[in-house]
């Protein structure tokens, strides 16, 4: 799997298949990232992909700017994924 960083998305691909995507914009002359949406393909849900792409986004955005904001829905999506995991 490979990540692709564009002007307003970070996407994760498995070959030619789009696995997950984070959509974002920037404010303050590009010094602040605002996450607007997250998405994971149905075929890849339940595998921790949302957490992986979010971690990658945070790491890459921290390298680019000093300020960043994550909207509540990204945290809600992560919590939903955690709550849906089966713990043995």
N, C-alpha and C positions, 0 to 999 in steps of 0.2 A: 504494500500500500504506500501511496505517496501523497504528500500535501502540496497544494498549489495555493500560493498567496497572491491575490489580485488586489486591485484598488479598493474593492468593497466586499470581498469574500475570502474566506479561507475554506478550501474544499479538500476533502479526502477522497482519493480514488483507489479502487482496486482494479488495476488494469484500465479498461475503458469505462468501468462502472462507477458512477458517482455514489459514494457511500454516505457521506455526511457533509454538511456545510454550515458555516457561521457567516451571517451577513452583518456587516457593520458599516458605520460611517465615521468620519472624523470631524471634530470641532476644534476650536481654538487654533486655527491655522495648522491643523494636522497633528497637534500635540496631545489630543485626547481621543481615544477610541470609544465609540458607543455601540455596543452589541444590540442589534435590532431583531435578530431571529436566529434560531438554531433548527437544524433538521437532520434526521438520521433516516436512511432508507429502511422500510419495513423489514427487509431481508437481513439487516444487520443489527436490529434492535436487540437489547438484552445482552449485549456483548461488551458493554463498557465503552462503546465508541464515542458517545456524547462526552464522557469524561476525558477521553484521550484527546479529542479535537479541542475541547475547552482548555485543557492544560497546554496544548501546543499553541493555541491562540494567545494565552496569557504570556507564555514564554517569548513568543515572537514579538508581541506588542510591547512588552517591557524592553526588549532590545531596541525598539524603534523610537519610543517616547517614554517620558517619565510618568504621565498621567493616563489612567484608563478607567472606564466605568463599565460595569457589567449590569445589565438590566435584570430585574427580578425574575423575568421569565426563564432566563438561562439557568438560574439557580433552582427554580421550580422544576424545570425539566430534569436537571441532575438529581434532585430529590426524588422525583417520580421514578427515575431509573434505579436509584438505590433501593427505594421501597419495593420495587417489583422484582428485585433480585432474590433468589432463593438462598438462604443461609443454612448451611449444614453444620 
